[in-house]
Amino acid sequence: MSEAVPRVVIVGSGFGGLAAAKALRKSNVEVVVIDRQNHHLFQPLLYQVATSVLSPGQIASPIRGIVGKHRNTTVILAEVTGVDAERKRVFVDSVDRAGIAVDYDYLILATGASHSYFGHDEFAPFAPGLKSLADAVSIRNRVLQAFEQAEAEEDPKRHRDLLTFVLVGAGPTGVEMAAALAELVRTALRSEFRRIDPTSARIILVDAGKRVLGTFPETLAAAAMRRLEKLGVEVRLGHGVDHIDADGATVAGECIASKTVIWTAGVAPSPAGKWLEATTDRAGRVRVQPDLTVSGHPEIFVVGDTASLDQDGHPLPGVAQVAMQQGRYAGKLIRRRLKGQAALPPFRYFDKGTMAVVGKGFAVLHSGPVNLSGFVAWMAWAAVHLEFLAQSSLRVSVFVQWVWTYLTGQRGSRLIVNYHESRSFGKPSMDDAASKAVPRPSGLAGGSR
Ligand SMILES: Cc1cc2nc3c(=O)[nH]c(=O)nc-3n(C[C@H](O)[C@H](O)[C@H](O)COP(=O)(O)OP(=O)(O)OC[C@H]3O[C@@H](n4cnc5c(N)ncnc54)[C@H](O)[C@@H]3O)c2cc1C
């Protein structure tokens, strides 16, 4: 590729980053996609991995597999740790080196969000969140392990703690997860244990709000609530958790003994705002201009969960559609600028609607004036989720699994797998520190272009 070709660095290959890469695939630019994972993850189905419906490989695809046919695109597996906006470079840590500089002409930050424990990070070891494949597998392990432990436990008093599952946060993820757990214990596990009765497991969903699915219309929230109760989920509203430790959670002064607490409440954006020293909203998301650029830097775009933009007086939600539409917009705008064409009108989110599934054959759907609950909404939910999976092979595999689970109640992946801990990025050893002076790879490093 000629040195004159501008380089667009995209950090993050989630919904926003991939949409941007796709929008640029035929442009005369060099696209460098940097992600700390080698896969694009379909987060809306993470709860199905955590509850054993699907296996990890059914909701994630290798980034190379997705953009492999984009001839102008290079994928780098590395973690971005900072941005030098003045010199137009990002810094990355790869497996064996730290602080490598990567130059850009345009930068698209699409680094998503992580868990927020609302200032109670001490809860984290006892209440894992659900954000990555590793989180989902770890929760699956904990849930299945609890039943195994209870079966092996002679003292029936301990069964209660082991078979009590507390979910904190009754937004879509908490509701979907609670319903899927209820079905797991009442169908798939029901007849397989001898000393314990899996159907006696308690699933408790806690939220400080006054209703479940707080962002949905009241009628749909009420329908979801009725469905949860029918599935045997205990819903505790109006009070958040006061404390979580190894023995369980305290809610409104009551200690709920539980060995499995799952956090599905807050999200915190990536540190992009700190890297850029840019203005952020109260949640820490980067305030972007109407064209998704950062004030004073028309070459830097921030999209998706890590960006903050108001539309008609309300902040845009942290959902996949917003990220995809913003990524596509950023890619298009760069394309037009490079061709010397007129700028696009300000970004405007087109809301196609929101959905949440509440167990087998039941979902709630809100789209403009349409409010639906029940089987038809569930069919729509299934169709939309299949459509947005990244690859056709996943669509087929997930469809077959869902039909099988629907007809038989059997789950796709009920394995307890304790992966050996792999070495993490961003924590250089003494040797790494010494190797900081290693020459940068040609073609990527600052100064080499
Ligand atoms: C459990 C769950 C369920 C959800 N359900 C729904 C739903 O049903 N419908 C819906 O619309 N939305 C849902 N969402 C929200 C939706 O998934 C997000 O809004 C969407 O993923 C945001 O896209 P994004 O591109 O901003 O970030 P992400 O998709 O999160 O992608 C961010 C990418 O950046 C990478 N990254 C982060 N930091 C770095 C770094 N420093 N260096 C390199 N790479 C980095 C990550 O590895 C990741 O690949 C759900 C989210 C979760 C967690």
The ligand as a Tripos MOL2 file, in Angstrom:
@<TRIPOS>MOLECULE
LIG
   53    58     1     0     0
SMALL
NO_CHARGES

@<TRIPOS>ATOM
      1 C1        -25.2320   -8.9730   28.5620 C.3       1 LIG1
      2 C2        -25.5760   -7.8930   27.5700 C.ar      1 LIG1
      3 C3        -26.7770   -7.9730   26.8670 C.ar      1 LIG1
      4 C4        -27.1020   -7.0000   25.9280 C.ar      1 LIG1
      5 N1        -28.2790   -7.1190   25.2450 N.ar      1 LIG1
      6 C5        -28.5680   -6.2120   24.2870 C.ar      1 LIG1
      7 C6        -29.7430   -6.3570   23.4950 C.ar      1 LIG1
      8 O1        -30.5150   -7.3090   23.6650 O.2       1 LIG1
      9 N2        -29.9710   -5.4390   22.5270 N.ar      1 LIG1
     10 C7        -29.1250   -4.3830   22.3050 C.ar      1 LIG1
     11 O2        -29.3460   -3.5810   21.3960 O.2       1 LIG1
     12 N3        -28.0230   -4.2200   23.0440 N.ar      1 LIG1
     13 C8        -27.7190   -5.1010   24.0260 C.ar      1 LIG1
     14 N4        -26.5870   -4.9580   24.7710 N.ar      1 LIG1
     15 C9        -25.7590   -3.7530   24.5710 C.3       1 LIG1
     16 C10       -24.9160   -3.8950   23.3380 C.3       1 LIG1
     17 O3        -24.2590   -5.1400   23.3430 O.3       1 LIG1
     18 C11       -23.9170   -2.7450   23.3110 C.3       1 LIG1
     19 O4        -24.6470   -1.5480   23.2710 O.3       1 LIG1
     20 C12       -23.0080   -2.8300   22.1110 C.3       1 LIG1
     21 O5        -22.2230   -3.9990   22.1830 O.3       1 LIG1
     22 C13       -22.1160   -1.6060   22.0440 C.3       1 LIG1
     23 O6        -21.2760   -1.7230   20.9380 O.3       1 LIG1
     24 P1        -19.8300   -1.0610   20.9810 P.3       1 LIG1
     25 O7        -19.2500   -1.2610   19.6200 O.co2     1 LIG1
     26 O8        -19.9160    0.3090   21.5110 O.co2     1 LIG1
     27 O9        -19.0200   -1.8880   22.0550 O.3       1 LIG1
     28 P2        -18.7690   -3.4460   22.1840 P.3       1 LIG1
     29 O10       -19.6790   -4.2170   21.3360 O.co2     1 LIG1
     30 O11       -18.7560   -3.7060   23.6520 O.co2     1 LIG1
     31 O12       -17.2960   -3.6180   21.6080 O.3       1 LIG1
     32 C14       -16.1830   -3.0330   22.2210 C.3       1 LIG1
     33 C15       -14.9480   -3.7240   21.6740 C.3       1 LIG1
     34 O13       -13.8030   -2.9710   22.0700 O.3       1 LIG1
     35 C16       -12.8080   -3.8470   22.5160 C.3       1 LIG1
     36 N5        -11.9790   -3.0600   23.4490 N.ar      1 LIG1
     37 C17       -12.3840   -2.4430   24.5720 C.ar      1 LIG1
     38 N6        -11.3520   -1.7910   25.1300 N.ar      1 LIG1
     39 C18       -10.2860   -2.0140   24.3390 C.ar      1 LIG1
     40 C19        -8.9360   -1.6070   24.3970 C.ar      1 LIG1
     41 N7         -8.4880   -0.8310   25.3770 N.pl3     1 LIG1
     42 N8         -8.0900   -2.0250   23.4350 N.ar      1 LIG1
     43 C20        -8.5350   -2.8200   22.4160 C.ar      1 LIG1
     44 N9         -9.8150   -3.2340   22.3300 N.ar      1 LIG1
     45 C21       -10.6740   -2.8190   23.2660 C.ar      1 LIG1
     46 C22       -13.5580   -4.9780   23.1640 C.3       1 LIG1
     47 O14       -12.7670   -6.1590   23.2040 O.3       1 LIG1
     48 C23       -14.7670   -5.1220   22.2370 C.3       1 LIG1
     49 O15       -14.5130   -6.0140   21.1870 O.3       1 LIG1
     50 C24       -26.2330   -5.9070   25.7100 C.ar      1 LIG1
     51 C25       -25.0320   -5.8260   26.4190 C.ar      1 LIG1
     52 C26       -24.7010   -6.8250   27.3370 C.ar      1 LIG1
     53 C27       -23.4050   -6.7340   28.0880 C.3       1 LIG1
@<TRIPOS>BOND
     1     1     2 1
     2     2     3 ar
     3     2    52 ar
     4     3     4 ar
     5     4     5 ar
     6     4    50 ar
     7     5     6 ar
     8     6     7 ar
     9     6    13 1
    10     7     8 2
    11     7     9 ar
    12     9    10 ar
    13    10    11 2
    14    10    12 ar
    15    12    13 ar
    16    13    14 ar
    17    14    15 1
    18    14    50 ar
    19    15    16 1
    20    16    17 1
    21    16    18 1
    22    18    19 1
    23    18    20 1
    24    20    21 1
    25    20    22 1
    26    22    23 1
    27    23    24 1
    28    24    25 2
    29    24    26 1
    30    24    27 1
    31    27    28 1
    32    28    29 2
    33    28    30 1
    34    28    31 1
    35    31    32 1
    36    32    33 1
    37    33    34 1
    38    33    48 1
    39    34    35 1
    40    35    36 1
    41    35    46 1
    42    36    37 ar
    43    36    45 ar
    44    37    38 ar
    45    38    39 ar
    46    39    40 ar
    47    39    45 ar
    48    40    41 1
    49    40    42 ar
    50    42    43 ar
    51    43    44 ar
    52    44    45 ar
    53    46    47 1
    54    46    48 1
    55    48    49 1
    56    50    51 ar
    57    51    52 ar
    58    52    53 1
@<TRIPOS>SUBSTRUCTURE
     1 LIG1         1 GROUP 0 **** ****
